[in-house]
Amino acid sequence: MDEFEALLEENRSAAERYVHYRVSSFADADDILQETYITAFSRFGRLRNKESFKAWLISIARHKCIDYYRKCKDEISLEELAGPELVQSRFGLTEQSDVMDTIDGLAGSDKQVLLLYYFEEMKQSEIARRLDIPLGTVKSRLSTARRNFKEIYPYPPKGEKTMKKMPEFMPEYRIIPNGKEPFEVKWEELMGWFIVPKPGEKLCWAMYDFPGKKRGEYVELEAGGAAEIHGIEGVIVRSREYDAMPCNRIDETTYAERTFVAQLTETHCRFLAESHSENGVTKLHTFLDADAFLPSWGFGEDNCGNETHITAKGDIVRNGDEIIAKNKPFLLDVVGCYTVEIGGKRYDTICVVDIETYNEGVMSEQYLDRHGRTVLWRRFNSDDWAVKRGHQPWTELLKGNETVKVNGKTYVHWYDCITDYVL
């Protein structure tokens, strides 16, 4: 095996993950990868520093993806763009007609800079050259245009709320099967962290151990502005974690701060990167760091993320405390429709069961309302989970806690999570 082949074999998976993140069509992605490898082979002799092969290969893949989308854009006619279609942009998921109607109502300079920046996706420096004005003028115009757009746009921004203090003890609740057919729901929350990764969203959630029901870990989250990881645009989400369990604790400080970059599309929601400081050292992991990132933060084939459109698939069937599940990876499915009474309120929900998608021997129940928000999340451990690390069987450790059986194997209820959405 020559030097190029050895380096390509070592870094092929990184290129594949990168391209499959950017291009949803597997056939088109494979074509792009082949073009990337051919181009890399033809230019390998010009690469002076072989230690930078991975970054160099990813940069070639990035340009191939740009060429692909530029070609796709050229093939779309103006007629196909007409009408009030739902589109994903830096404004979030909106109706094209409402956005354009608002922009058309702005002054000429506001309209011009918004169209160049958001729709033609030009950098501010490129706009400055196009309009022959200073970069500082572009920044000022863009700031003014955003403010003027916000004032007249017909839909107010979501997520503008004040964080609430989570109660010290878990509110009493009841889960009642209601016999209704499970409804479909759009679930845009970041899996396991409950926040919708859209700028301005804020959320608190807390963990409550059973049977004592006393609050343990308590987390405050806020989604900020846009971020880009390896050419993929997402949203920054910052968390502050108090009283974390030892397994989640970053260091011995009274709280831990963590930063995510997450991506929400019309079909999926996923983590792109995670960063925290440990013993004074900032650690950053992205989706290209397979072993350091995917086991903790990845989900789905090629880490596509969790689906945002949730509907029953028949992969998991529940009858009371008995669950029968298919043997397949990333096992997550709707098992029924339930009324959840909590804190004096009633919610019509579906129950989404997750079996060992991120940790062997772990099962969860997540009750989502019709808005796709989590009303209640419950964690169960298999009876032998972590026994090798010195734990007793969980039926002995948590005597009297609720149990369920999954394909005949006993799982024990450990703790619950709720968010300030239900307060």
C-alpha positions as CSV (number, residue, x, y, z in Angstrom):
1,M,0.0,0.0,0.0
2,D,1.5,3.3,-1.0
3,E,1.5,6.5,1.0
4,F,-1.6,8.0,-0.5
5,E,-3.6,4.9,-0.1
6,A,-2.5,4.5,3.5
7,L,-3.5,8.1,4.4
8,L,-6.8,7.8,2.6
9,E,-7.7,4.6,4.4
10,E,-6.9,6.2,7.7
11,N,-9.0,9.3,7.0
12,R,-11.7,7.9,4.7
13,S,-14.4,7.7,7.5
14,A,-13.9,11.4,8.3
15,A,-14.5,12.3,4.7
16,E,-17.6,10.1,4.5
17,R,-19.1,11.5,7.7
18,Y,-18.5,15.0,6.4
19,V,-20.1,14.5,3.0
20,H,-23.1,12.5,4.4
21,Y,-23.7,15.4,6.9
22,R,-23.8,17.8,4.0
23,V,-25.7,15.8,1.4
24,S,-28.9,13.9,2.2
25,S,-28.9,11.8,-1.0
26,F,-26.7,8.7,-0.5
27,A,-26.2,8.3,-4.2
28,D,-25.1,11.9,-4.7
29,A,-22.9,11.8,-1.6
30,D,-21.1,8.7,-3.0
31,D,-20.5,10.5,-6.3
32,I,-19.1,13.5,-4.4
33,L,-16.8,11.2,-2.4
34,Q,-15.5,9.5,-5.6
35,E,-14.7,13.0,-7.1
36,T,-13.0,13.9,-3.8
37,Y,-10.8,10.9,-3.8
38,I,-9.8,11.3,-7.5
39,T,-9.0,15.0,-7.0
40,A,-7.0,14.2,-3.9
41,F,-5.0,11.5,-5.7
42,S,-4.3,13.9,-8.6
43,R,-3.1,16.7,-6.3
44,F,-1.3,14.5,-3.7
45,G,2.1,15.4,-5.0
46,R,1.5,19.1,-4.3
47,L,0.8,18.4,-0.6
48,R,3.9,19.4,1.3
49,N,2.9,18.5,4.8
50,K,1.5,15.0,4.9
51,E,0.4,15.4,8.5
52,S,-2.3,17.8,7.3
53,F,-3.8,15.2,5.0
54,K,-7.1,14.9,6.9
55,A,-7.8,18.7,6.9
56,W,-6.7,18.9,3.2
57,L,-9.0,16.0,2.2
58,I,-12.0,17.6,4.1
59,S,-11.3,20.9,2.3
60,I,-11.5,19.1,-1.1
61,A,-14.8,17.5,0.0
62,R,-16.1,20.8,1.2
63,H,-15.5,22.4,-2.2
64,K,-17.1,19.4,-4.0
65,C,-20.2,19.9,-1.8
66,I,-20.3,23.6,-2.7
67,D,-20.1,22.7,-6.4
68,Y,-22.9,20.2,-5.9
69,Y,-25.3,22.7,-4.3
70,R,-24.3,25.5,-6.8
71,K,-25.3,23.1,-9.6
72,C,-28.5,22.2,-7.8
73,K,-29.3,25.9,-7.4
74,D,-28.7,26.6,-11.1
75,E,-31.1,23.8,-12.1
76,I,-34.0,25.3,-10.1
77,S,-36.3,27.6,-12.1
78,L,-37.8,30.7,-10.7
79,E,-41.3,29.1,-11.1
80,E,-40.3,26.4,-8.6
81,L,-39.4,29.1,-6.1
82,A,-42.7,30.9,-6.3
83,G,-45.5,30.6,-3.7
84,P,-45.6,30.4,0.1
85,E,-43.3,27.4,0.5
86,L,-41.8,26.5,3.9
87,V,-38.1,27.2,3.8
88,Q,-35.2,26.8,6.2
89,S,-33.1,30.0,6.6
90,R,-31.3,31.9,9.2
91,F,-34.7,33.2,10.3
92,G,-35.8,29.6,11.1
93,L,-38.5,27.7,9.4
94,T,-40.8,30.3,7.8
95,E,-43.2,30.8,5.0
96,Q,-41.3,32.3,2.1
97,S,-44.2,34.6,1.2
98,D,-44.3,36.2,4.7
99,V,-40.6,36.7,4.8
100,M,-40.5,38.3,1.3
101,D,-43.6,40.4,2.0
102,T,-41.8,41.8,5.1
103,I,-38.6,42.4,3.2
104,D,-40.5,44.1,0.3
105,G,-41.9,46.5,2.9
106,L,-38.5,47.7,4.0
107,A,-36.4,50.6,2.7
108,G,-34.3,49.9,-0.3
109,S,-31.0,49.7,1.6
110,D,-32.4,47.3,4.2
111,K,-34.0,45.1,1.5
112,Q,-30.7,45.0,-0.5
113,V,-28.4,43.9,2.4
114,L,-30.9,41.3,3.7
115,L,-31.3,39.7,0.3
116,L,-27.5,39.6,-0.3
117,Y,-26.7,38.2,3.1
118,Y,-29.5,35.7,3.8
119,F,-30.7,34.6,0.4
120,E,-27.5,34.9,-1.8
121,E,-25.5,33.8,1.3
122,M,-22.8,36.3,0.7
123,K,-20.2,37.1,3.4
124,Q,-20.2,40.7,4.7
125,S,-16.8,41.3,3.0
126,E,-18.3,40.1,-0.3
127,I,-21.2,42.5,0.1
128,A,-18.8,45.4,0.8
129,R,-17.0,44.7,-2.5
130,R,-20.3,44.2,-4.4
131,L,-21.7,47.5,-3.2
132,D,-18.4,49.3,-3.0
133,I,-18.9,50.5,0.5
134,P,-16.7,50.0,3.7
135,L,-17.2,46.7,5.7
136,G,-18.2,48.7,8.7
137,T,-21.1,50.2,6.7
138,V,-22.3,46.7,5.7
139,K,-22.3,45.6,9.4
140,S,-24.2,48.8,10.4
141,R,-26.8,48.4,7.6
142,L,-27.2,44.7,8.4
143,S,-27.8,45.4,12.1
144,T,-30.4,48.1,11.2
145,A,-32.1,45.9,8.6
146,R,-32.5,43.1,11.1
147,R,-34.0,45.4,13.7
148,N,-36.4,46.9,11.1
149,F,-37.4,43.4,9.9
150,K,-38.1,42.2,13.4
151,E,-40.4,45.2,14.1
152,I,-42.7,44.5,11.2
153,Y,-42.5,40.7,10.8
154,P,-45.9,39.3,11.6
155,Y,-44.7,36.4,13.8
156,P,-42.9,37.3,17.0
157,P,-39.8,35.3,18.0
158,K,-40.3,32.2,20.0
159,G,-38.7,31.3,23.3
160,E,-38.6,34.7,25.0
161,K,-39.3,33.7,28.5
162,T,-37.8,33.9,31.9
163,M,-36.2,30.8,33.5
164,K,-38.1,29.4,36.4
165,K,-36.7,27.8,39.5
166,M,-37.2,24.1,39.5
167,P,-39.0,22.7,42.6
168,E,-36.9,20.9,45.3
169,F,-39.1,17.8,45.1
170,M,-40.8,16.1,42.1
171,P,-44.4,17.2,41.7
172,E,-46.9,14.4,42.0
173,Y,-48.0,12.9,38.7
174,R,-50.2,10.2,37.2
175,I,-49.8,8.5,33.8
176,I,-53.1,7.2,32.5
177,P,-53.5,5.2,29.3
178,N,-56.4,6.8,27.4
179,G,-57.0,4.3,24.6
180,K,-56.6,6.9,21.9
181,E,-54.6,6.3,18.7
182,P,-51.1,7.8,19.0
183,F,-50.9,11.1,17.2
184,E,-48.1,12.3,15.0
185,V,-45.9,15.1,16.5
186,K,-43.1,17.3,15.4
187,W,-40.4,16.8,17.9
188,E,-37.6,19.5,17.6
189,E,-36.0,19.1,21.0
190,L,-32.3,18.3,21.3
191,M,-32.3,14.7,22.3
192,G,-31.6,14.2,26.0
193,W,-31.4,18.0,26.7
194,F,-35.0,19.0,26.0
195,I,-34.2,22.4,24.4
196,V,-35.2,23.3,20.9
197,P,-32.0,24.6,19.2
198,K,-33.4,27.9,17.8
199,P,-31.9,31.3,18.7
200,G,-33.5,32.8,21.8
201,E,-34.9,29.6,23.2
202,K,-34.4,29.1,27.0
203,L,-35.1,26.1,29.2
204,C,-34.5,24.7,32.7
205,W,-34.7,21.1,33.5
206,A,-34.0,19.0,36.6
207,M,-33.5,15.4,37.6
208,Y,-35.3,13.7,40.5
209,D,-34.1,10.5,42.1
210,F,-36.7,7.8,43.1
211,P,-38.0,6.8,45.6
212,G,-37.0,10.0,47.5
213,K,-38.1,12.3,44.6
214,K,-35.6,15.0,45.7
215,R,-34.1,17.2,43.0
216,G,-30.6,16.3,42.0
217,E,-28.9,17.7,38.9
218,Y,-30.4,21.0,37.7
219,V,-29.6,22.5,34.3
220,E,-30.1,25.9,32.7
221,L,-29.9,26.1,28.9
222,E,-30.0,28.9,26.4
223,A,-29.7,28.9,22.6
224,G,-27.7,31.7,21.0
225,G,-26.6,32.6,17.6
226,A,-25.3,30.7,14.5
227,A,-22.1,28.7,14.5
228,E,-20.4,26.7,11.8
229,I,-18.6,23.4,12.3
230,H,-16.6,21.9,9.4
231,G,-18.7,24.0,7.0
232,I,-22.1,23.0,8.5
233,E,-24.2,25.7,10.1
234,G,-25.9,25.1,13.4
235,V,-26.8,27.0,16.6
236,I,-24.8,27.5,19.8
237,V,-26.5,26.1,22.9
238,R,-24.9,26.9,26.3
239,S,-25.7,25.0,29.5
240,R,-24.9,25.5,33.1
241,E,-25.2,22.3,35.2
242,Y,-25.6,22.4,39.0
243,D,-25.3,19.5,41.4
244,A,-24.4,17.1,38.6
245,M,-24.2,13.4,39.3
246,P,-20.6,12.1,39.5
247,C,-20.9,10.4,36.1
248,N,-21.9,13.8,34.6
249,R,-19.6,16.0,36.6
250,I,-16.9,17.8,34.7
251,D,-14.8,18.9,37.7
252,E,-15.3,19.8,41.3
253,T,-16.7,23.3,40.9
254,T,-20.2,24.2,42.1
255,Y,-21.4,24.2,38.6
256,A,-20.2,23.1,35.2
257,E,-20.5,25.0,31.9
258,R,-20.8,23.3,28.6
259,T,-21.3,24.5,25.0
260,F,-23.0,22.6,22.2
261,V,-23.4,23.3,18.5
262,A,-26.7,21.7,17.3
263,Q,-28.4,21.6,14.0
264,L,-32.2,21.5,13.5
265,T,-33.5,20.8,10.0
266,E,-37.0,20.0,8.8
267,T,-36.3,16.3,9.2
268,H,-33.7,15.8,12.0
269,C,-32.1,17.4,15.1
270,R,-28.6,16.5,16.0
271,F,-25.4,17.5,17.9
272,L,-22.5,18.8,15.8
273,A,-20.1,19.6,18.6
274,E,-19.6,19.6,22.4
275,S,-17.1,21.6,24.4
276,H,-16.3,22.0,28.1
277,S,-13.4,22.9,30.3
278,E,-11.8,20.2,32.5
279,N,-9.1,21.1,35.0
280,G,-8.4,24.3,33.2
281,V,-8.2,22.7,29.7
282,T,-10.9,23.4,27.1
283,K,-11.9,20.2,25.3
284,L,-13.8,20.3,22.0
285,H,-15.2,17.3,20.2
286,T,-17.0,17.4,16.9
287,F,-18.9,14.9,14.8
288,L,-15.7,14.1,12.9
289,D,-14.1,12.8,16.2
290,A,-15.8,9.4,16.0
291,D,-14.7,7.6,19.2
292,A,-14.6,10.8,21.3
293,F,-18.0,12.2,20.1
294,L,-20.4,9.6,18.6
295,P,-20.9,7.3,21.6
296,S,-21.9,10.2,23.9
297,W,-23.6,12.6,21.5
298,G,-24.3,10.8,18.2
299,F,-27.5,9.2,17.2
300,G,-28.8,7.4,14.1
301,E,-27.1,6.1,11.0
302,D,-24.1,8.3,10.1
303,N,-25.2,10.4,13.2
304,C,-28.1,11.8,11.2
305,G,-29.8,12.7,14.6
306,N,-33.2,12.0,15.9
307,E,-36.2,12.3,13.5
308,T,-38.3,15.4,14.1
309,H,-41.5,13.8,12.7
310,I,-42.5,11.2,15.3
311,T,-45.1,8.5,14.5
312,A,-45.6,4.9,15.6
313,K,-43.6,2.4,13.5
314,G,-44.4,-0.9,15.3
315,D,-40.8,-1.6,16.3
316,I,-41.7,-1.5,20.0
317,V,-45.0,-2.8,21.4
318,R,-46.1,-2.2,25.0
319,N,-48.8,-3.9,27.0
320,G,-48.9,-2.6,30.5
321,D,-45.4,-3.3,32.0
322,E,-44.5,-5.8,29.3
323,I,-42.5,-4.5,26.3
324,I,-41.6,-6.4,23.1
325,A,-39.0,-4.8,20.9
326,K,-37.4,-5.7,17.7
327,N,-33.7,-6.4,17.5
328,K,-32.3,-3.4,15.6
329,P,-30.1,-0.4,16.2
330,F,-31.3,3.1,17.3
331,L,-34.5,1.6,18.7
332,L,-37.0,4.4,19.4
333,D,-40.7,4.2,18.9
334,V,-44.1,5.4,20.0
335,V,-45.9,2.9,22.2
336,G,-49.2,4.5,23.0
337,C,-51.3,7.6,23.9
338,Y,-51.5,8.7,27.6
339,T,-52.9,11.5,29.7
340,V,-50.3,12.8,32.1
341,E,-51.5,14.7,35.1
342,I,-48.6,16.7,36.7
343,G,-48.5,19.8,38.9
344,G,-52.3,20.2,38.7
345,K,-52.2,20.2,34.8
346,R,-53.3,17.6,32.3
347,Y,-51.5,16.8,29.1
348,D,-52.5,14.7,26.2
349,T,-49.3,12.9,25.3
350,I,-47.7,10.1,23.3
351,C,-45.1,7.9,25.0
352,V,-41.8,7.4,23.1
353,V,-39.7,4.5,24.3
354,D,-36.0,4.5,23.7
355,I,-34.2,1.2,24.3
356,E,-30.4,1.1,24.6
357,T,-29.8,3.8,21.9
358,Y,-26.8,5.3,23.7
359,N,-26.0,2.9,26.6
360,E,-26.5,-0.9,26.9
361,G,-29.0,-1.7,29.6
362,V,-30.7,1.8,29.6
363,M,-34.3,2.4,28.7
364,S,-36.3,5.6,28.8
365,E,-39.9,6.8,28.5
366,Q,-40.5,10.3,27.1
367,Y,-44.0,11.8,27.1
368,L,-44.5,14.4,24.4
369,D,-47.5,16.6,24.1
370,R,-49.1,17.8,20.8
371,H,-46.6,20.6,20.6
372,G,-43.7,18.2,20.6
373,R,-42.5,19.3,24.0
374,T,-41.4,16.9,26.8
375,V,-43.9,16.7,29.7
376,L,-42.1,13.9,31.5
377,W,-38.9,11.8,31.0
378,R,-38.3,8.6,32.9
379,R,-35.1,6.6,33.1
380,F,-34.9,2.8,33.7
381,N,-31.9,0.6,34.2
382,S,-31.7,-3.1,33.4
383,D,-31.3,-5.1,36.7
384,D,-27.6,-5.9,35.9
385,W,-26.7,-2.4,34.6
386,A,-23.3,-1.3,35.9
387,V,-23.2,-4.3,38.3
388,K,-19.6,-5.0,37.2
389,R,-18.6,-1.6,38.6
390,G,-19.7,-2.6,42.1
391,H,-23.5,-1.9,42.0
392,Q,-26.0,-4.3,43.5
393,P,-28.7,-5.5,41.2
394,W,-31.1,-2.6,40.8
395,T,-34.0,-4.6,42.1
396,E,-32.0,-4.8,45.4
397,L,-30.7,-1.3,45.3
398,L,-34.0,0.4,44.6
399,K,-36.5,-2.0,46.2
400,G,-40.1,-1.0,45.6
401,N,-39.4,1.1,42.5
402,E,-41.4,0.4,39.4
403,T,-40.2,-2.3,37.0
404,V,-40.9,-3.2,33.4
405,K,-39.8,-6.1,31.3
406,V,-38.3,-5.6,27.9
407,N,-38.2,-8.9,25.9
408,G,-38.4,-10.6,29.3
409,K,-35.5,-8.7,30.9
410,T,-36.2,-6.6,34.0
411,Y,-35.6,-2.8,34.0
412,V,-35.9,-0.7,37.2
413,H,-37.1,2.9,37.4
414,W,-34.2,5.1,38.6
415,Y,-35.0,8.8,38.1
416,D,-37.3,11.3,36.2
417,C,-36.7,14.7,34.5
418,I,-39.1,17.6,34.0
419,T,-38.6,21.0,32.5
420,D,-40.0,24.4,33.3
421,Y,-42.4,23.9,30.4
422,V,-44.7,22.1,32.8
423,L,-44.5,24.6,35.7
